Amino acid sequence: MIEHIRRADHWIFDLDGTLTQPVHDFEHIRAELGLPSGCDILATIASRPVAEQAVLNQQLDQWEYFYADMVKPAEGVNELLAWLVERGCRLGILTRNKREVALRCLEVIGAGAFFQPSSVLGRDEALAKPDPQGIHLLLDQWRACADQAVMVGDFRFDLEVGRAAGVATIHVDQRAGRGWPALTDLKVDTLVELHQRLITVQASV
């Protein structure tokens, strides 16, 4: 599988906790929005009456912009992205954030130049993960097939969306109790480890 992943030339990344270090306090956000502990924030907001949805979405937007300027790059992120671009790979983002927030985060961590804005899809451009619409939109944009692509993320939704779209999945996380092996083609602790494994495979072929 690692050789198949190395040959992939269309890479789709989650943003928060994958390309950035985790900074969002989602339980605090839920509490501030008056939502149940542990709930899927977007799904819960979508289940509320339309007028309430508008208020909650506005409040959520404010929290996302608040956290955008606090993000820090995940270790090795820019080295990995630069290596992929040097190999001619196309890069995209699929996030449950707003696109404008995602673009701001990419600038803050110094990775904005690696992504075309049109290849950064947020919740207003595609149905939220784990719905595969976003991956299909990116593949259509790139005129690529699923077997040419990889989905990289730190949470179950990222792996589920990759499986649903038929692309290879990479789980990047070193926290205990957060493994979904049935959804994962490759598990690494960090982007540094992912980069090393890709380089090692390239050197051996």
C-alpha positions in Angstrom: 0.0 0.0 0.0 2.8 2.4 0.8 4.1 2.1 -2.8 0.6 2.8 -4.1 0.4 5.9 -1.9 3.8 7.1 -3.0 2.6 6.9 -6.7 -0.5 9.0 -5.9 -0.2 12.4 -7.4 -3.3 14.0 -6.0 -3.2 14.7 -2.3 -6.2 15.9 -0.2 -5.6 17.0 3.4 -7.7 17.8 6.4 -6.6 21.0 8.0 -7.1 21.3 11.7 -5.0 18.8 13.6 -3.4 17.5 10.4 -1.5 20.3 8.8 -1.8 22.4 12.0 -1.2 21.5 15.6 -4.5 21.0 17.4 -5.7 24.3 19.0 -9.5 24.2 18.9 -11.2 23.6 22.1 -14.3 22.0 20.6 -16.0 21.3 24.0 -15.7 25.0 24.8 -17.2 25.9 21.5 -20.1 23.5 22.0 -20.7 25.1 25.4 -20.6 28.6 24.1 -23.0 27.7 21.3 -25.3 25.9 23.8 -24.8 22.5 22.1 -24.6 19.1 23.7 -21.2 17.8 24.9 -19.5 15.6 22.3 -22.0 16.3 19.5 -21.2 16.8 15.8 -21.3 20.6 15.8 -22.3 21.0 12.1 -24.9 18.2 12.1 -26.4 19.5 15.3 -26.7 23.1 14.0 -28.2 21.8 10.8 -30.9 20.0 12.8 -32.1 23.3 14.4 -34.8 25.6 13.0 -33.6 27.9 10.2 -33.5 31.1 12.2 -31.5 29.4 15.0 -29.2 27.9 12.4 -28.3 31.4 11.2 -27.4 32.6 14.6 -25.4 29.5 15.5 -23.5 29.6 12.2 -22.6 33.2 12.8 -21.3 32.4 16.2 -19.4 29.4 14.9 -17.8 31.6 12.2 -16.6 34.0 14.9 -14.9 31.2 16.9 -13.2 29.8 13.8 -11.7 33.2 12.9 -10.6 33.5 16.6 -8.7 30.3 16.3 -7.3 30.9 12.8 -4.7 33.4 14.1 -3.6 31.0 16.8 -2.7 28.0 14.7 0.8 26.7 14.4 2.2 24.4 11.7 2.3 20.6 12.4 5.9 19.4 12.6 7.3 18.8 9.1 4.2 20.1 7.2 6.0 22.5 4.9 8.8 20.1 4.1 6.3 17.4 3.1 4.1 19.7 1.0 7.2 21.1 -0.8 8.4 17.6 -1.5 5.0 16.6 -3.0 4.8 19.8 -5.1 8.4 19.1 -6.4 7.1 15.7 -7.5 4.3 17.4 -9.5 1.5 16.5 -7.1 -1.7 18.5 -6.9 -2.7 19.4 -3.4 -6.2 20.1 -2.0 -7.8 20.8 1.3 -11.2 19.4 2.5 -12.2 20.9 5.8 -15.4 21.4 7.8 -14.3 25.0 8.4 -15.2 27.9 6.1 -12.9 28.3 3.1 -11.9 31.8 4.1 -10.8 30.5 7.5 -8.9 27.7 6.0 -7.0 30.0 3.6 -6.2 32.3 6.6 -4.8 29.3 8.5 -2.7 28.2 5.6 -1.2 31.7 5.4 -0.5 31.7 9.1 1.4 28.4 9.0 3.3 29.4 5.8 1.7 26.9 3.5 -0.6 29.1 1.5 1.6 29.0 -1.6 1.2 25.2 -1.9 -2.6 25.4 -2.5 -4.8 26.9 -5.2 -7.7 28.6 -3.5 -10.1 26.7 -5.8 -8.7 23.5 -4.4 -9.5 24.5 -0.8 -13.1 23.3 -0.1 -14.9 24.3 3.1 -18.4 23.6 4.3 -19.9 26.1 1.9 -18.4 24.5 -1.1 -19.2 20.9 -0.3 -21.2 18.8 2.0 -19.4 18.3 5.3 -17.2 15.2 5.8 -17.8 12.3 6.0 -19.9 12.9 2.9 -17.6 12.3 -0.1 -18.9 15.1 -2.3 -15.9 17.3 -1.6 -13.4 14.6 -2.8 -15.5 14.0 -5.9 -15.5 17.8 -6.6 -11.7 18.0 -6.3 -11.1 14.9 -8.5 -13.5 16.4 -11.1 -11.6 19.7 -10.9 -8.3 17.9 -11.4 -9.7 15.4 -13.9 -8.3 12.7 -11.8 -9.4 9.2 -10.8 -9.9 7.9 -7.2 -6.9 5.5 -7.6 -4.6 8.5 -8.2 -5.6 10.2 -4.9 -4.9 10.1 -1.2 -6.9 11.5 1.8 -4.8 12.5 4.8 -6.4 13.4 8.2 -6.3 13.0 11.9 -9.9 12.0 12.6 -12.5 9.3 11.8 -14.4 11.6 9.4 -11.3 12.1 7.3 -10.9 8.3 6.9 -14.6 7.7 6.4 -14.7 10.3 3.6 -11.7 8.7 1.9 -13.2 5.3 2.1 -16.6 6.6 0.7 -14.8 8.2 -2.2 -12.6 5.2 -3.0 -9.3 6.9 -2.3 -6.4 5.7 -0.2 -6.5 6.9 3.4 -3.6 8.0 5.7 -4.2 8.5 9.4 -1.8 11.0 11.1 -2.1 11.0 14.9 0.0 10.0 17.8 -2.7 10.3 20.5 -3.8 7.1 22.2 -7.3 5.7 21.7 -7.7 7.3 18.3 -7.2 4.4 15.9 -9.6 3.3 13.1 -7.7 0.5 11.4 -10.6 -0.7 9.3 -10.7 2.8 7.7 -6.9 3.3 7.4 -4.5 2.2 4.7 -1.5 3.8 6.3 -1.1 4.9 10.0 1.7 7.3 10.9 2.3 9.4 14.1 3.4 12.6 12.4 3.9 14.2 9.0 7.6 13.9 9.5 7.2 10.1 9.7 5.0 10.1 6.6 7.6 12.1 4.7 10.3 9.8 5.7 8.4 6.7 4.7 7.6 8.2 1.3 11.3 9.1 0.7 12.4 5.6 1.9 10.1 3.9 -0.5 11.2 6.2 -3.4 14.9 5.4 -2.6 14.2 1.7 -2.7 12.4 1.5 -6.1 
